[in-house]
Amino acid sequence: MEIALGFAKKKIAIDIEDNKVLGVLKPNEVLVRNTGADEVKRALEKPINSPRLKDVVKPREKVVIITSDITRPMPSSVVLPLVIEELNQAGVIDEDITVVFGLGSHRMHTESEKIYLVGEDIYKRVKCVDSDVEDCINLGKTSRGTPINVFRPVVECDRRICLGNIEYHYFAGYSGGAKSILPGVCDKETIQANHSMMVKEESKAGELEHNPLRNDIDEISKVIDLDFMVNVVLDEKKEIIKAVAGDIIEAHRAGCKFLDQLYKIELEKHADIVIVSPGGYPKDINLYQAQKALDNAKHAVREGGVIILLASCKEGFGSEIFEEWLKTAKEPEELISKIKENFKLGGHKAAAIAMVLQKCKVFLVSELEDEVVRKIFLEPYDSLQSALDGAKELLGADSNIIVMPYGGSTLPKVCNQISELETSTLRKPSFNL
């Protein structure tokens, strides 16, 4: 069979014997009744385990709405007007509303970026500010010892509303929910303590219940009241196809279940070889972006197997710190030790690649120089076919293969039994050809 995968702004095809292919992993079919603003309105009218927002807040209360920064695909300009409309219906005036962009460890926004994120009308109506790691209040520690240092305006307001989008996160399990608070509006000490747990085995994509890092994040909601949340799930075109609102834990979990119906793919077993593409431009514009697809692919490959990452990386590494950590390490294990001692944005993705290398080899088909690729512990190939030939030479001609054309979105999971939720009529697994 011929399978085409995205590479930069083109497609690269490869022929693979039918009987060697365990599956081609694509998003599942789901039932979508509403999209965009209509779906957000529906969620606001039917919150989960919570009264409606307009029944939660009271006139003259100071309200902070925490939303994502420019690095996230959260469509704040669609969601915010509807949330503020509910607040206004409750008697909360615009002057008592502050929108806080949760920067975490990221840089400050320009004014034009703030306007882009919320829309010109909302920017003129309500106060919009970046979180500030230098202006935080300590609220104690979590049970795991993480100091809880939260941006002062978020602590001192009367009501807190969290906005975000839900997608798989390679060590927090899922984005969204209480992640608006941690790392969103916490200081570097808090983020460092929490994110250092990324090296633990259960700190992985798609894991909530047993994920220590995620549990640490959710514990924040027991210390500081998070009064309401609105999270959305986006399709490949970044359009809202699902919204959840209400309780910070229960509504978030409902959104995660929907995400699983769309993007989690059940497999009977791991493959010897996994061929993965982030999907082409702009998702493979640099290695920093392409890393997400690599991390998802590790869940489909067996111990000692090979992942073939097809990613242009035309613009190089995409992060100076990421590049520095990779290029200066003498061995992958050094990166894992380093992130335990000092979490650093950029360095965390270098450590994530090192953790993949603990399980399997990674062959990279890209536009990076061969010498550079070898320097960062990956094996360079000039074509997808030569990489596949190399993997077969290493593992055997009868090696089985899984192909992931949309590696940044689809999350493989090997299970002996498929749950009732995942075999419902709303979900039609499409990993079989």
N, C-alpha and C positions, 0 to 999 in steps of 0.2 A: 504494500500500500504506500501511497505517497502522502506525506504529512507536511503541511506548510506552517512555519513559525515566523513570528515577527522578529525583525532585526533592523534597528534604526527605522527608516521609512519604507522598507521593502519587506518582502517575504522570502524566506529560504526554505526550499523543499528538500525532503530527504525520503528515500525509499527504504522501507523496513519490511522484512518478511512478516506476513500476517500472524503466523503462529508464534512469533517472538514478542508480540505486543500484548502486554497485560491490559493496557487501557490508555485512552487519550482523555485526559481530565479537563472537562469544561464545566462552566457554571450550570447548576441544575435549573430546571424549569420550575417556577413558582407562580402561584396565583397572585396577581397584583390588581387590586380593585381601584386604588387611587394613586395619584402621583403628585409630586410637587407640593404647592401650598394647600391643595385640597386634602392631601394625606395628613399634613401637619394639623390642619383644622380638626380633622376627625380625631386625631390623637388627643388634642387639647380638650375636646368635648367628652372624651371617654378615657380619662386617666386611669392608670393601673394602681390599685391599692392607695388611692388618694382622692380627696375632693378636687373639684376643678380649681385651677389656679386662682380664678376670680373669687373663690370662696376661701382660699387659704390666706390671702393678704388682706390688709385693712388700710383705709385711707390714712395718709400722712406717715406711713411706715417707709423707712429707707430701704430700698430694694437694690441688690446687686445681681446682675445677670453675668455669669461667667461664660465666655465662649472661646472658641479656638483661635489661634494666631494664624498668620499667613502661610505657615508650613503645612496646614491641614486642609482637607477638602471640604470642611464643614460649610454648608451654604447659609451662613448667618444672615445674609441679606434677605433670604426667604423666610427664615424661622423667626427672627427678631420682631418684625412688625406684628406678627400674629400674637406673640407672647406679650408685647407691650400693649396691644389692643385689649387683651384679657386683664392686664394690670389696670389700665384706664377704666375698664368697666367696673372694677372693684373700688374705684375712687383714688387710686394711686396716680399722682400727677407726674408728668415727665421730669420735673425738676427733682423729684425724689428717686429717680432711676439712674443707676450708673452701670454702664457696660464695661466689664473688665476683660481684656484679652489675656488669657492664661499663657504666658510666655514660657514658663518652666525655665530651662537654661538657654532659651533662644534669644536672639537680639531684639532690640526695641523696634517698633514699627515707625515708618514715616507717616506723615499725616495722610498722604494720598493712599497708602495701604489701608489705613483705618477706614477711610471713606469707601474704598473698594469692598472691604469685608462686610460692612453693615449697611451700605447704601447711603446716598447723600441725604435723604430725608431723615433717617434715623440719626445720622451723625449731627445734624443740625438741631434735632429735638432733645437728645439726651447726652449726658456726659459720657465720653468714651476714653478709657485710659488703659495703658499697659500695666500689667503686674510688675512689681519691683522687688527683686530679691534682697535689696538693702532696707526695705521697710516692712518687716514682718514681726508678728507677735507670737511668742511661744505659748502653746496650749498643752504642754506636757509631752508624753511619749506614747507610742503605740506599745502593744504587748511584746513586739519584737525589738523594741528599743529605738525605733525611729523617732527622732525629735519632730514635733509637729509645729513648724514655724510657717505661719500663714500670713499672706499679704494683709496689712492693717485694714484697709477699707472692707475687705471681705469679712474680717472678724467683727468689725464695729457696726456693721449694718444690722437691720432688723430681719431681713429675709434674703435668702440666697437661692438663686435659680441656676442650674447647670445645663448648658447646651453642649452638644457634641455630635460627632458621627461615630457609628460603630463599624469597625472593621477588625480583622485579625491583627493582633500585635504580638510580635515574636517573643516577648518575654512577659508582658502583662496579660497575656491571654487574648484580650479584646480591648479596643479603645473604648471611649465613652464612659458614662456613669461617673463615679467619683474621681476618675482621672482628671476631670476638670479642676479638682482641688489639688491633688497630688499626681503628677508634678506641676499641674497648671499654674497654681498661684502660691507655691511654696518656695522656700529659699534653697540655696545650693546644698546646705548641710542636710536638709530633709531629703532632697532628691538623691544625693549621694548615698545616704543610708538605705533608702528604699531600693534604688536601682542596682546597688551592689549585689542584691539577691538574684540578679538575672542569670547568674552562673549555676543556680540550683536546678536540678533535673526537671522539676515540675513547673518551673517558670518558663512556660512555652506557649505558643500560639494555640488557641482553642481550649485552653485549660483555665477553669475558674475555681472550682471547689477545692482543689488541692494545690493551688498556685500560691506560694507564700508571699510573693511580691504583690499579687493582686489582692490577697487577703489583707495585707498591710495597708494598701490603698483604701479598701472598703471600710477598714476600721476607722478611718477619718470621720465617716458619717455618724459615728457614735460619740465623737468628741465635739464636733461643730455641726449644728443643725443645717442640713441641706434640704430646703423646704419643697423643692420641686425640680424636676428635670424634663428636658425634651431632647431626645436623641433620634437621629435618622440613620437609615441604611441607604446607601447609594448604589446604583447599578454601574455598569462599565462606562456609561456616558456621564456619570456624576449627577444623575437625576435621582431625586428622592422617590423611592418606591415603598418605603416603610418608615413610619414614625411611631415612637413610643413616648408616653408622657406619664408623669406621676411620681411614685416613690423611687428614690435614687437607686435602690437595690432591685426591687421587683420589676420595675419598668425596664431597667437595663438588662436584666436577665431575659425578659421577653424579646427584646431587640436582638440579643445574642442568639436566641433560638431561631429567629427568622434568618439571621445571617448564616447559621449552620445549614438551614434548609436550602439556601441559595448557593453557598460556596464550599461547604464541607463535603468531601467525596469519600465514601466508604470503599476500602480495598480489602481483598481477601488476604493479600500478603504483600510484603515488600518486594521491590524489583532489584535485580542486579544492577541495572543501569537506569538512571532517570535523565531524560533530556528535558530541559526547562528553559523557557523564554519568559521574560517579564511581560512580553506582548509587543515589543518594539517601542518606537519613539512615542512619548518622551520618557517612558518607564525604564529604558535602558541607556539613557543619555550619559550616565556615569555609573561607576561601580557602587557608589553610595546608594543610588536608587535601585540598582539591580540586586543588591544584597537581599532584599525582602523575598524575591522569588527563589533565591538560593536557599534561604532559611525554610521556606515552605517545602521545598523539594526534599529536604533532609528527612521529612516524615514519610516519604515514599520509598526511600532507598534502604537496602539492607546494610548491616554492619560489614565494612570491608568492600562495599560496592563503589560505584562511580556516578557522580553527578556531572552531566555535561551542561554547562551554563552558556547559553547563546545570548550575548548581550554586547551591543556595539561599544559602549563606554567611550564614545567619540570624544567626550569632554574630560576624559581621565577619571580621577577618583571622586571628585565632587565635594571634597572636604579636606582641608589642609591637615587637620588633626588626624582624621581617618587615614590619610596617606602617610603621615609621619609615623603613626603607630605601626602600620603594616611594614613600612620600608626599614624601620630601625630594629624590629624584633629579630632575634636570632633564631627563634623557633616559635610555632604557634602557641605552645603552652605558656610562653612568656606573656602573651597578650591576655590570657585568662587570669593569670596571677595579677597582672597590672590593673585590670578592671575591678578586681576584688578590693584592691587597696585604694584605688582612686578613680571613681566613676567619672568619665569625661565624655561629653557629647562628641560623637565622631569616633572616639576610641571604643565606645560600646559596640559599634558595628564591626570594628576590627576584631574584637573579642568574639562576636557572634560568628564570624567567618572561621575563627580558630576552633570554635566548638563544633562546627560542621566537619572540619578536618579531623577531629577526633573520631568521627564515625566513618568517614569515607574519603576517597580522593575526589578532587574537583578539577575537571578539565574546562578550560575557558576558551571559547571562540569569540574573539572581540577584535577591536581595532587598537588595542594596547600593544606596545612592543613586547616581544617574547621575553626579553631580559627582565623587563619590569614585572611581568606575570610570574616568572619563576622566583623573583625576589620576594613576592608576597605569598609564596608557598602553593601557588596554583600551577597547573600544567597547560601551556599554551598550545593551541591548534589553529591552523589557518582556515579550516573549513569544518562544517558540521559532520560531513562524511568521514573525514580523516580522524576526527575525535571519536566517532562511533567505532571506527575500525580499531583505534587504539584501545578503547575500552574492551572490545571483544578479544583483542589479543591478550589483554591482561587477565580477563575474567573467563574467557572461553567463548567459542563461536555460538554456543547454545544459550547464551545469557538472555534472560527475559528483560523487557523494556517497558517503562512507563513514560509517556510523553505529556508534558504540561505546557500547553501553548499560552496559558494565562497564569503564569506562576505566581504573580504578585497577589492574585485574588483567590485562587483555589487552594484549599487546605486538605491534603490527603490524611486519612486516618485509617489505620489497619485495625479491624475489629473482627472477632469471631462471630458476633451476633450484631445485627442491625436493629436499633431500637424502634419501637412503634412510631415515634415521632418521625424518624428518618425514612420510614417506608409508607408514610401517609400519602393520600392522593394529591397533596399539594407539592410533593417532591418526587421528581422523576430522575433518578441518578443517570447521568449521561456519560459515565466513564467507559462504558462498553461501546465499541464501534458498531 
